[in-house]
Amino acid sequence: RSDVYGNPEIRTGALAYPRQSIDSDSFVVRVARPARRIVSQEWSIDETVYSVVPPQRVIAVSEAAYAQSYSNVYELARKYHPAIASDPEKVLWLDPDLLIVSNSSRADFCDIVRSANLPIYREFTNFTTLEQVAESIRLTGYLTGEDEAAKREIDLFWSDINRAKARRPADSPHPRIL
């Protein structure tokens, strides 16, 4: 199923374990227990994972996490030294509980991880609405077992959005989006 923009709709199962969700490739991803060793492979997923999960549980991230000039998670990556999640063999050697990757990640990477019977969730990351960002946060909480942390982060997200909206004078034109 898709949302009104044609983007894959996030579908999850029960809150009890094992948990499951259908990823952007229509694979049913099952997570047996709360994930303690998490791999992220895309900059926006790095940010979401670090906003929901204790940072010591993130064992691999995208290369962008270490880019001091623009990464929002640089300080956490520098402090906890997660591996770079580009090589599937290296990632498998880390023995992760869960991998969250972008729908644009390499298909062969995903196939190798799936063949090792590890849960890998391929997430749609080309957001076109704020609601999709909030749903991505909720999904990360669901997959990692950090539902309450995700709820707090979503509340903070909407609070920041509403605070920004409130700063705009009522009679000013909407900004032009390029």
MDAnalysis code that builds the backbone (N, CA, C; Angstrom):
import MDAnalysis as mda
import numpy as np

u = mda.Universe.empty(534, n_residues=178, atom_resindex=np.repeat(np.arange(178), 3), trajectory=True)
u.add_TopologyAttr("name", ["N", "CA", "C"] * 178)
u.add_TopologyAttr("resid", np.arange(1, 179))
u.add_TopologyAttr("resname", ["ARG", "SER", "ASP", "VAL", "TYR", "GLY", "ASN", "PRO", "GLU", "ILE", "ARG", "THR", "GLY", "ALA", "LEU", "ALA", "TYR", "PRO", "ARG", "GLN", "SER", "ILE", "ASP", "SER", "ASP", "SER", "PHE", "VAL", "VAL", "ARG", "VAL", "ALA", "ARG", "PRO", "ALA", "ARG", "ARG", "ILE", "VAL", "SER", "GLN", "GLU", "TRP", "SER", "ILE", "ASP", "GLU", "THR", "VAL", "TYR", "SER", "VAL", "VAL", "PRO", "PRO", "GLN", "ARG", "VAL", "ILE", "ALA", "VAL", "SER", "GLU", "ALA", "ALA", "TYR", "ALA", "GLN", "SER", "TYR", "SER", "ASN", "VAL", "TYR", "GLU", "LEU", "ALA", "ARG", "LYS", "TYR", "HIS", "PRO", "ALA", "ILE", "ALA", "SER", "ASP", "PRO", "GLU", "LYS", "VAL", "LEU", "TRP", "LEU", "ASP", "PRO", "ASP", "LEU", "LEU", "ILE", "VAL", "SER", "ASN", "SER", "SER", "ARG", "ALA", "ASP", "PHE", "CYS", "ASP", "ILE", "VAL", "ARG", "SER", "ALA", "ASN", "LEU", "PRO", "ILE", "TYR", "ARG", "GLU", "PHE", "THR", "ASN", "PHE", "THR", "THR", "LEU", "GLU", "GLN", "VAL", "ALA", "GLU", "SER", "ILE", "ARG", "LEU", "THR", "GLY", "TYR", "LEU", "THR", "GLY", "GLU", "ASP", "GLU", "ALA", "ALA", "LYS", "ARG", "GLU", "ILE", "ASP", "LEU", "PHE", "TRP", "SER", "ASP", "ILE", "ASN", "ARG", "ALA", "LYS", "ALA", "ARG", "ARG", "PRO", "ALA", "ASP", "SER", "PRO", "HIS", "PRO", "ARG", "ILE", "LEU"])
u.atoms.positions = np.array([
    [0.835, -1.181, 0.000],
    [0.000, 0.000, 0.000],
    [0.883, 1.248, 0.000],
    [0.323, 2.332, -0.508],
    [1.056, 3.595, -0.601],
    [0.216, 4.713, -0.011],
    [0.895, 5.812, 0.352],
    [0.162, 6.983, 0.816],
    [-0.319, 7.780, -0.399],
    [-0.900, 8.937, -0.158],
    [-1.460, 9.730, -1.255],
    [-0.395, 10.219, -2.233],
    [0.874, 10.190, -1.847],
    [1.957, 10.636, -2.710],
    [2.625, 9.484, -3.453],
    [2.122, 8.250, -3.247],
    [2.720, 7.093, -3.896],
    [3.881, 6.499, -3.132],
    [4.149, 7.006, -1.921],
    [5.239, 6.490, -1.104],
    [4.744, 5.289, -0.297],
    [5.622, 4.311, -0.060],
    [5.188, 3.130, 0.696],
    [4.667, 3.524, 2.076],
    [3.545, 2.931, 2.457],
    [2.961, 3.181, 3.770],
    [3.649, 2.271, 4.782],
    [3.993, 2.810, 5.942],
    [4.639, 2.009, 6.974],
    [3.591, 1.127, 7.637],
    [3.849, -0.175, 7.635],
    [2.932, -1.131, 8.243],
    [3.680, -1.942, 9.287],
    [3.134, -1.966, 10.498],
    [3.737, -2.715, 11.589],
    [2.717, -3.662, 12.188],
    [3.219, -4.593, 13.009],
    [2.361, -5.572, 13.663],
    [2.159, -5.241, 15.129],
    [2.043, -6.270, 15.936],
    [1.758, -6.133, 17.361],
    [2.950, -5.554, 18.114],
    [2.670, -5.037, 19.318],
    [3.734, -4.494, 20.158],
    [4.520, -5.585, 20.871],
    [3.941, -6.779, 21.006],
    [4.651, -7.888, 21.634],
    [5.719, -8.415, 20.673],
    [6.675, -9.144, 21.220],
    [7.703, -9.769, 20.381],
    [7.321, -11.192, 20.075],
    [7.686, -11.678, 18.900],
    [8.435, -10.956, 17.878],
    [7.572, -9.879, 17.223],
    [8.239, -8.805, 16.804],
    [7.578, -7.719, 16.086],
    [7.864, -7.892, 14.600],
    [6.991, -7.315, 13.806],
    [7.242, -7.375, 12.370],
    [6.722, -6.125, 11.688],
    [7.354, -5.827, 10.571],
    [6.937, -4.707, 9.746],
    [7.269, -5.049, 8.300],
    [6.532, -4.450, 7.403],
    [6.770, -4.670, 5.979],
    [7.595, -3.507, 5.458],
    [8.752, -3.816, 4.874],
    [9.658, -2.751, 4.433],
    [9.295, -2.225, 3.044],
    [10.100, -1.310, 2.538],
    [9.788, -0.651, 1.259],
    [9.845, -1.602, 0.065],
    [10.469, -2.758, 0.236],
    [10.510, -3.775, -0.819],
    [9.457, -4.857, -0.619],
    [8.541, -4.640, 0.316],
    [7.470, -5.575, 0.665],
    [7.958, -6.852, 1.339],
    [9.165, -6.823, 1.911],
    [9.642, -7.946, 2.717],
    [9.050, -7.813, 4.113],
    [8.621, -8.921, 4.686],
    [8.191, -8.929, 6.076],
    [9.449, -9.077, 6.924],
    [9.728, -8.074, 7.735],
    [10.923, -8.069, 8.582],
    [10.478, -8.400, 9.997],
    [11.034, -9.472, 10.565],
    [10.692, -9.905, 11.921],
    [11.857, -9.616, 12.855],
    [11.529, -9.011, 13.986],
    [12.526, -8.707, 15.010],
    [12.131, -9.517, 16.238],
    [12.991, -10.446, 16.648],
    [12.663, -11.406, 17.701],
    [12.581, -10.779, 19.093],
    [13.404, -9.756, 19.352],
    [13.481, -9.137, 20.679],
    [13.962, -7.702, 20.501],
    [13.875, -6.882, 21.547],
    [14.376, -5.508, 21.395],
    [15.827, -5.516, 20.900],
    [16.080, -4.741, 19.878],
    [17.413, -4.718, 19.253],
    [18.410, -4.005, 20.161],
    [19.546, -4.653, 20.386],
    [20.610, -4.076, 21.223],
    [21.832, -3.667, 20.403],
    [21.961, -4.200, 19.191],
    [23.111, -3.906, 18.324],
    [22.547, -3.496, 16.968],
    [22.529, -2.189, 16.720],
    [21.799, -1.634, 15.588],
    [22.759, -1.034, 14.570],
    [22.455, -1.273, 13.309],
    [23.221, -0.724, 12.193],
    [22.318, 0.207, 11.399],
    [22.848, 1.385, 11.092],
    [22.186, 2.348, 10.210],
    [23.103, 2.544, 9.020],
    [22.522, 2.762, 7.850],
    [23.373, 2.867, 6.674],
    [23.102, 4.115, 5.850],
    [22.370, 5.066, 6.395],
    [22.026, 6.276, 5.642],
    [21.957, 7.445, 6.602],
    [22.364, 8.638, 6.169],
    [22.488, 9.775, 7.089],
    [21.194, 10.098, 7.810],
    [20.052, 10.076, 7.130],
    [18.801, 10.416, 7.814],
    [18.409, 9.321, 8.805],
    [18.743, 8.090, 8.500],
    [18.472, 6.992, 9.427],
    [19.405, 7.093, 10.627],
    [20.664, 7.471, 10.394],
    [21.591, 7.704, 11.521],
    [20.957, 8.664, 12.522],
    [20.449, 9.776, 12.007],
    [19.868, 10.799, 12.877],
    [18.663, 10.263, 13.638],
    [17.812, 9.538, 12.957],
    [16.615, 8.990, 13.609],
    [16.994, 7.954, 14.656],
    [17.887, 7.050, 14.305],
    [18.302, 6.008, 15.253],
    [18.917, 6.647, 16.494],
    [19.841, 7.586, 16.298],
    [20.473, 8.231, 17.453],
    [19.479, 9.044, 18.278],
    [18.388, 9.515, 17.681],
    [17.413, 10.292, 18.446],
    [16.517, 9.398, 19.302],
    [16.488, 8.093, 19.017],
    [15.572, 7.181, 19.694],
    [16.303, 6.157, 20.575],
    [17.472, 5.712, 20.157],
    [18.179, 4.606, 20.787],
    [19.378, 5.136, 21.575],
    [19.678, 4.547, 22.740],
    [20.919, 4.931, 23.429],
    [22.113, 4.759, 22.487],
    [22.997, 5.746, 22.415],
    [24.051, 5.752, 21.388],
    [25.020, 4.575, 21.447],
    [25.218, 3.993, 22.585],
    [26.135, 2.856, 22.677],
    [25.588, 1.611, 21.991],
    [24.303, 1.596, 21.651],
    [23.704, 0.458, 20.952],
    [23.824, 0.572, 19.433],
    [24.288, 1.700, 18.937],
    [24.471, 1.900, 17.499],
    [25.885, 1.435, 17.164],
    [25.990, 0.315, 16.438],
    [27.311, -0.285, 16.213],
    [27.886, 0.013, 14.834],
    [27.066, 0.531, 13.927],
    [27.558, 0.926, 12.604],
    [26.629, 1.996, 12.043],
    [27.231, 2.925, 11.296],
    [26.506, 4.071, 10.745],
    [26.978, 4.336, 9.321],
    [26.343, 5.296, 8.686],
    [26.781, 5.708, 7.359],
    [28.079, 6.494, 7.468],
    [28.762, 6.598, 6.363],
    [29.978, 7.398, 6.319],
    [29.698, 8.856, 6.673],
    [28.505, 9.328, 6.330],
    [28.129, 10.719, 6.586],
    [28.116, 11.067, 8.071],
    [27.934, 10.085, 8.942],
    [27.914, 10.347, 10.381],
    [29.234, 10.941, 10.855],
    [30.317, 10.639, 10.157],
    [31.644, 11.135, 10.539],
    [32.037, 12.424, 9.831],
    [31.132, 13.018, 9.086],
    [31.417, 14.270, 8.375],
    [31.158, 15.443, 9.313],
    [32.210, 15.943, 9.919],
    [32.097, 16.988, 10.938],
    [31.401, 18.244, 10.414],
    [31.588, 18.565, 9.156],
    [31.052, 19.814, 8.624],
    [29.537, 19.820, 8.463],
    [28.892, 18.637, 8.385],
    [27.448, 18.657, 8.203],
    [26.661, 17.580, 8.951],
    [27.297, 16.652, 9.607],
    [26.574, 15.595, 10.304],
    [25.971, 16.111, 11.611],
    [24.710, 15.807, 11.827],
    [24.058, 16.137, 13.096],
    [24.371, 15.126, 14.188],
    [25.027, 14.023, 13.833],
    [25.379, 13.003, 14.819],
    [26.897, 12.833, 14.950],
    [27.645, 13.766, 14.411],
    [29.099, 13.664, 14.409],
    [29.670, 13.440, 15.811],
    [29.223, 14.224, 16.782],
    [29.766, 14.111, 18.141],
    [29.507, 12.723, 18.729],
    [28.339, 12.161, 18.470],
    [28.037, 10.815, 18.961],
    [28.903, 9.771, 18.253],
    [29.051, 9.906, 16.955],
    [29.900, 8.969, 16.212],
    [31.342, 9.064, 16.700],
    [31.804, 10.275, 16.916],
    [33.183, 10.461, 17.399],
    [33.377, 9.849, 18.791],
    [32.380, 9.993, 19.634],
    [32.487, 9.484, 21.003],
    [32.393, 7.959, 21.072],
    [31.456, 7.360, 20.304],
    [31.200, 5.923, 20.430],
    [31.876, 5.070, 19.357],
    [32.422, 5.676, 18.325],
    [33.190, 4.980, 17.283],
    [32.473, 3.809, 16.617],
    [31.240, 3.987, 16.154],
    [30.614, 2.885, 15.412],
    [31.346, 2.670, 14.088],
    [31.263, 1.472, 13.586],
    [31.876, 1.148, 12.301],
    [31.111, 1.844, 11.179],
    [31.728, 1.897, 10.011],
    [31.052, 2.381, 8.803],
    [30.343, 1.175, 8.179],
    [29.067, 1.347, 7.857],
    [28.224, 0.224, 7.435],
    [28.162, 0.049, 5.928],
    [29.288, 0.121, 5.247],
    [29.256, 0.004, 3.786],
    [29.584, -1.395, 3.277],
    [30.317, -2.182, 4.049],
    [30.760, -3.509, 3.628],
    [29.922, -4.575, 4.341],
    [29.150, -5.383, 3.599],
    [28.276, -6.352, 4.265],
    [29.028, -7.371, 5.125],
    [30.198, -7.809, 4.684],
    [30.948, -8.782, 5.474],
    [31.390, -8.176, 6.806],
    [31.836, -6.928, 6.772],
    [32.250, -6.245, 8.006],
    [31.055, -6.062, 8.939],
    [29.915, -5.704, 8.369],
    [28.711, -5.519, 9.174],
    [28.283, -6.848, 9.798],
    [28.309, -7.930, 9.044],
    [27.936, -9.236, 9.583],
    [28.879, -9.653, 10.706],
    [30.145, -9.331, 10.578],
    [31.133, -9.652, 11.609],
    [30.795, -8.950, 12.929],
    [30.111, -7.793, 12.859],
    [29.723, -7.045, 14.068],
    [28.573, -7.707, 14.825],
    [27.916, -8.691, 14.212],
    [26.821, -9.436, 14.819],
    [25.667, -8.529, 15.265],
    [25.072, -7.783, 14.305],
    [23.966, -6.889, 14.663],
    [22.667, -7.655, 14.920],
    [21.770, -7.006, 15.672],
    [20.411, -7.526, 15.885],
    [19.453, -6.997, 14.828],
    [19.778, -5.819, 14.276],
    [18.876, -5.145, 13.342],
    [19.674, -4.197, 12.467],
    [19.355, -4.192, 11.188],
    [19.911, -3.225, 10.251],
    [18.757, -2.428, 9.671],
    [18.924, -1.107, 9.640],
    [17.947, -0.235, 8.993],
    [18.699, 0.496, 7.895],
    [18.257, 0.279, 6.667],
    [18.933, 0.853, 5.511],
    [17.922, 1.597, 4.655],
    [18.418, 2.428, 3.780],
    [17.563, 3.200, 2.888],
    [17.034, 2.326, 1.753],
    [15.877, 2.697, 1.243],
    [15.340, 1.994, 0.080],
    [16.243, 2.155, -1.143],
    [17.175, 3.098, -1.085],
    [18.112, 3.274, -2.195],
    [19.449, 2.566, -1.944],
    [19.544, 1.806, -0.850],
    [20.795, 1.091, -0.565],
    [20.991, -0.039, -1.579],
    [22.200, -0.522, -1.636],
    [22.543, -1.571, -2.598],
    [21.731, -2.837, -2.343],
    [21.105, -3.356, -3.367],
    [20.296, -4.575, -3.244],
    [21.162, -5.773, -2.859],
    [22.391, -5.849, -3.381],
    [23.249, -6.993, -3.050],
    [23.615, -6.993, -1.571],
    [23.795, -5.809, -0.979],
    [24.065, -5.700, 0.459],
    [22.900, -6.326, 1.231],
    [21.686, -5.918, 0.877],
    [20.489, -6.431, 1.556],
    [20.360, -7.935, 1.370],
    [20.618, -8.434, 0.181],
    [20.517, -9.869, -0.083],
    [21.502, -10.670, 0.772],
    [22.723, -10.164, 0.900],
    [23.735, -10.858, 1.710],
    [23.288, -10.918, 3.169],
    [22.787, -9.800, 3.685],
    [22.343, -9.762, 5.076],
    [21.137, -10.674, 5.280],
    [20.186, -10.622, 4.358],
    [19.008, -11.504, 4.476],
    [19.422, -12.983, 4.454],
    [20.407, -13.322, 3.623],
    [20.847, -14.720, 3.550],
    [21.501, -15.180, 4.850],
    [21.946, -14.223, 5.682],
    [22.504, -14.547, 6.996],
    [21.406, -14.594, 8.063],
    [20.147, -14.460, 7.639],
    [18.986, -14.497, 8.530],
    [18.996, -13.398, 9.594],
    [19.471, -12.234, 9.210],
    [19.422, -11.088, 10.104],
    [18.312, -10.148, 9.650],
    [17.612, -9.532, 10.599],
    [16.560, -8.598, 10.197],
    [17.156, -7.320, 9.599],
    [16.805, -7.072, 8.358],
    [17.232, -5.849, 7.679],
    [15.977, -5.183, 7.135],
    [15.773, -3.958, 7.557],
    [14.590, -3.203, 7.148],
    [15.020, -2.135, 6.164],
    [14.494, -2.206, 4.972],
    [14.778, -1.223, 3.934],
    [13.704, -0.145, 4.003],
    [14.077, 1.029, 4.486],
    [13.132, 2.103, 4.777],
    [13.094, 3.149, 3.670],
    [11.895, 3.584, 3.342],
    [11.716, 4.685, 2.409],
    [12.251, 5.949, 3.080],
    [13.174, 6.662, 2.418],
    [13.802, 7.835, 3.029],
    [13.664, 9.110, 2.198],
    [12.905, 9.078, 1.135],
    [12.705, 10.278, 0.313],
    [11.415, 10.963, 0.751],
    [11.450, 11.542, 1.925],
    [10.255, 12.113, 2.529],
    [9.750, 13.323, 1.756],
    [8.434, 13.408, 1.654],
    [7.810, 14.564, 1.013],
    [6.874, 15.297, 1.964],
    [6.643, 14.724, 3.146],
    [5.782, 15.374, 4.133],
    [6.404, 15.245, 5.518],
    [6.015, 16.128, 6.404],
    [6.470, 16.052, 7.793],
    [5.899, 14.809, 8.477],
    [4.702, 14.409, 8.088],
    [4.100, 13.213, 8.661],
    [4.955, 11.975, 8.375],
    [5.575, 11.930, 7.191],
    [6.447, 10.796, 6.866],
    [7.679, 10.770, 7.766],
    [8.204, 11.935, 8.101],
    [9.342, 11.993, 9.015],
    [8.921, 11.453, 10.379],
    [7.771, 11.904, 10.879],
    [7.270, 11.424, 12.172],
    [7.034, 9.914, 12.144],
    [6.493, 9.395, 11.044],
    [6.266, 7.957, 10.928],
    [7.584, 7.187, 10.912],
    [8.617, 7.755, 10.321],
    [9.931, 7.125, 10.316],
    [10.482, 7.018, 11.741],
    [10.271, 8.054, 12.524],
    [10.703, 8.022, 13.928],
    [9.928, 6.941, 14.682],
    [8.604, 6.903, 14.472],
    [7.780, 5.885, 15.140],
    [8.237, 4.480, 14.750],
    [8.500, 4.280, 13.473],
    [8.954, 2.983, 12.994],
    [10.274, 2.579, 13.649],
    [11.206, 3.510, 13.745],
    [12.491, 3.210, 14.367],
    [12.289, 2.789, 15.817],
    [11.417, 3.488, 16.532],
    [11.109, 3.090, 17.901],
    [10.500, 1.704, 17.963],
    [9.594, 1.422, 17.044],
    [8.946, 0.110, 16.999],
    [9.960, -0.998, 16.726],
    [10.795, -0.820, 15.707],
    [11.752, -1.863, 15.338],
    [12.811, -2.094, 16.411],
    [13.198, -1.044, 17.124],
    [14.263, -1.159, 18.121],
    [13.752, -1.461, 19.521],
    [12.433, -1.411, 19.707],
    [11.879, -1.620, 21.041],
    [11.893, -0.368, 21.890],
    [12.110, 0.765, 21.264],
    [12.178, 2.049, 21.973],
    [10.950, 2.903, 21.643],
    [9.772, 2.321, 21.836],
    [8.526, 2.999, 21.483],
    [8.331, 4.302, 22.251],
    [8.619, 4.293, 23.544],
    [8.419, 5.499, 24.361],
    [9.403, 6.601, 23.962],
    [10.639, 6.232, 23.702],
    [11.629, 7.223, 23.258],
    [11.209, 7.817, 21.921],
    [10.669, 6.988, 21.044],
    [10.204, 7.479, 19.740],
    [9.032, 8.433, 19.929],
    [8.119, 8.104, 20.826],
    [6.978, 8.986, 21.085],
    [7.461, 10.346, 21.590],
    [8.430, 10.338, 22.496],
    [8.983, 11.610, 23.002],
    [9.640, 12.408, 21.874],
    [10.358, 11.713, 21.004],
    [11.033, 12.391, 19.894],
    [10.019, 12.959, 18.907],
    [8.948, 12.238, 18.645],
    [7.895, 12.734, 17.752],
    [7.230, 13.964, 18.364],
    [6.954, 13.920, 19.661],
    [6.367, 15.083, 20.339],
    [7.293, 16.291, 20.231],
    [8.590, 16.073, 20.421],
    [9.574, 17.150, 20.291],
    [9.618, 17.668, 18.857],
    [9.583, 16.772, 17.894],
    [9.584, 17.136, 16.477],
    [8.416, 18.070, 16.161],
    [7.197, 17.662, 16.546],
    [6.022, 18.493, 16.261],
    [6.063, 19.795, 17.053],
    [6.589, 19.757, 18.251],
    [6.721, 20.984, 19.035],
    [7.652, 21.976, 18.329],
    [8.772, 21.477, 17.814],
    [9.700, 22.337, 17.067],
    [9.035, 22.906, 15.814],
    [8.276, 22.072, 15.107],
    [7.573, 22.533, 13.902],
    [6.573, 23.627, 14.270],
    [5.793, 23.390, 15.300],
    [4.783, 24.381, 15.710],
    [5.423, 25.667, 16.217],
    [6.548, 25.552, 16.893],
    [7.268, 26.750, 17.356],
    [7.773, 27.557, 16.158],
    [8.257, 26.878, 15.146],
    [8.716, 27.568, 13.931],
    [7.547, 28.235, 13.214],
    [6.419, 27.545, 13.130],
    [5.233, 28.127, 12.497],
    [4.769, 29.377, 13.237],
    [4.850, 29.346, 14.553],
    [4.380, 30.466, 15.369],
    [5.243, 31.715, 15.179],
    [6.473, 31.538, 14.736],
    [7.372, 32.682, 14.529],
    [7.030, 33.460, 13.261],
    [6.323, 32.837, 12.359],
    [5.977, 33.473, 11.092],
    [4.815, 34.444, 11.316],
    [4.982, 35.702, 10.963],
    [3.881, 36.655, 11.111],
    [2.658, 36.197, 10.316],
    [1.482, 36.408, 10.871],
    [0.233, 35.929, 10.274],
    [-0.011, 36.486, 8.877],
    [0.416, 37.709, 8.615],
    [0.138, 38.327, 7.315],
    [1.249, 38.126, 6.284],
    [2.287, 37.379, 6.622],
    [3.386, 37.188, 5.670],
    [3.051, 36.069, 4.687],
    [3.599, 36.152, 3.477],
    [3.338, 35.109, 2.487],
    [4.061, 33.817, 2.869],
    [3.531, 32.720, 2.373],
    [4.207, 31.435, 2.598],
    [5.552, 31.469, 1.904],
    [6.564, 30.823, 2.486],
    [7.861, 30.811, 1.818],
    [7.788, 30.021, 0.518],
    [8.611, 30.424, -0.409],
    [8.678, 29.725, -1.691],
    [9.634, 28.549, -1.536],
    [9.168, 27.372, -1.834],
    [9.977, 26.162, -1.728],
    [10.549, 25.827, -3.088],
    [11.844, 25.680, -3.158],
    [12.498, 25.355, -4.426],
    [12.887, 23.888, -4.446],
])
